[in-house]
Amino acid sequence: MDTMVQRLTKLEHLDLSRLNVPAPFLEAIANLSSLTSLVLKDCNLQGTIPTAIFELPRLQLLNLCFNSELSGNLSEFPLRSPIKSLSLSHTNFSGPLPTSLGNLTFLNKFDIGSSNLLGNIPSSIGKLTQLTMLSFRSNKLSGEIPSSIRKLVQLSSLDLSMNQLSGEIPVEITCLTRLTYLDLSFNKLIGPIPEDISNLENLTSLYLQSNNLNGTLRLDVVLRVKYLVILVLSFNEFSSIIEPEMNISLPNLSVLGLASNNLSKLPMFMCNRSSLQWLDLSQNSIYGLTPLWYLNVSMEDLYFFNLSRNLITNFPAFKWSYLDILDLTYNDIQGFLPSPPKDISIYLVSNNKLSGEISPEICQLSSIDILDLSKNKLTGVIPPCLSNLSVTLFVLSLHGNDLYGRFPQWQNDFCGVEMIDVSDNQLRGSLPRELANCSGLEFLNFGNNQIVDTFPSWMGLLLNLKVLILRSNRFHGAIGETEVGDQFLKLRIVDLSMNNFSSSLPYEYFNSWSAMKVHDSDDEYYYGYSQRTYYPSPLYDKKDTRDGYWVNYHYPMTIINKGIAMEYEKILEYLNVIDLSSNNFIGEIPNSVGSLTELRLLNISNNNLTGPIPSSLANLIQLESLDLSSNKLSGMIPPALTHLIFLAFFNVSDNHLSGPIPQANQFTTFENNSYGGNFGLCGGPLTKKCGNPIETPLAPPSSAFAEEDSGTWFEELNWKIVLIGFGGGLVIGVVMGLTTTSRIERWFLRFYRGRRGRRMHQIRFA
């Protein structure tokens, strides 16, 4: 290495982008005193950056971005450092911004976004008078934006988004008249938007969403910036809005975000907005009939429209032929289903009051990716021609209507569907065998219908199937043995409850459900559809990667526990659930269930199971809910179950169990009703004392679970409770619906973490 460096002592420019550069090489580079330009972008660099690199006497350009494992602090910069361009984004740099930052007086570009910086922005930032681009995006910076920022008069792009900045937007920002791009979104800023914002006459993109801005929103002032292309002010706390005059000229405005801004009517100034392409008015209080002037607005280029979570009562025929994404969920729209443009790709109209039949015209949506008509009052049969969309369709949700008849047979050999939810209808017949062609199917919910069929073992070779919900139908017969080797290898949630399955529990399937045996990751990945989309760019009609948003459509879930239904917005992918309750299973609980070590919830209550509770259940070290109630189980409760230190719900009532109740760990928290109807049991919490008390040894703590989630299960909780007229048992199902979050002690919060409505329905645009 030293020999190589000696040969490169006069090297001025070095670019090794996208090559794997070993850590020792960085130390060697720090000795190349002639370097003026060093680019090590996306080189899989690891370890700590040598501070000597920042002190190279001739270095003018340093680019280390997209090295997520590269750590370090911003060192003390020497006086009159020659650095002109510093790109450190998407690294693991941490610590505060040093006051010596002001020594970089030649700096014209500084990008250290998506790192781990903390502390305040130093006032010495005002000494960087040559800066044209500054980005501290996505760090942990706090405090107020320093007023010295007014000195950065050459600045054209300023991005301080996704930090924890507080205080008001400093009026000094309005002195930066060369700004074209300003992003202060996702902070904790308060107060009004400075009225002098109109001084930024060159501004094309303004992002202020997701702050705590308050007072009156002076749109009449903001929209004086005549070159604005993108304006996003959503999710603030404005109390009122002053609109501009209707004849205001905004020839370039393409993106307008006013979600959650206390609007009570559609903005009148949009009457003449022919250039608008992206419009978000969701989560306001816009009510009543959609005015005719609005439907006649000549927004021929409009491709995104979000009017969800308002109080709209009608939405007549569409006039916007290029509309690609339309979200009308959670309104009060009545009457027949509005027919969207034929080229639409995402059409969401759930949680309204639509009635009548689904028109066959829906089958003409040849580009549709997501179709969600759930939770309305739609009747009739599912149009058979809907199967023609199986090639393009990713998500089909029709649950919570009054649909009847058979589910249509897919006509195409190829099926691209990933999610089908037709639960809570009155569908009859059997499961269509053509679903076996849907090789990408991840999520299938036919719950709460009148399907008559046997267990669909023919779906076992669907390699991507993770969620199978058939609860509350008329499935019957034995589940039996696997037909061809291991099947349902990726299955994580299976709910066959409230059917007429018989014979023994499916021990061979327990052996083959390998996804329930492996701990993949605790990362918060949710079942759903995600797509990165970009706003139209102010520059040259191209996509600007800064100006984008995610389309996230999550697959929610309903849990019914002791007659109480709780609806959840989204499901973490590492949740593993088996619910076989309320069937006619007989025989013993097989030991093989103990091999499903990542299982979080097991419910086999309300069957005719006999024999002992197997000690192998103690291997389910992640288990948080166990319901074995209303069977004919006998023998003792295995003391080894006290090793289940995450067990928050336990019910063995109405069996034939006997002997002492274990008295360690979680078992000290369960109440009488967990054990009722077992006349041979004794010991706390029961009043019946044991004749020969047996002290249950305390289970040793498991290192794998040393860390506990903070807070209680009531955190971030939104309950929607539906009383169900039947007794015990836990049922898992899936619905599209209102966010609810919970966890028995910890598990509901952990696996179904809800958030305040960014919608809060199935799709989010951020």
Order of alpha helices (4+ residues) and beta strands (2+ residues): alpha-beta-alpha-beta-beta-beta-beta-beta-beta-beta-beta-beta-beta-beta-beta-beta-beta-beta-beta-alpha-beta-beta-beta-beta-beta-alpha-beta-beta-beta-beta-beta-beta-beta-beta-beta-beta-beta-beta-beta-beta-beta-beta-beta-beta-alpha-beta-beta-beta-beta-beta-beta-beta-beta-beta-beta-beta-beta-beta-beta-beta-alpha-beta
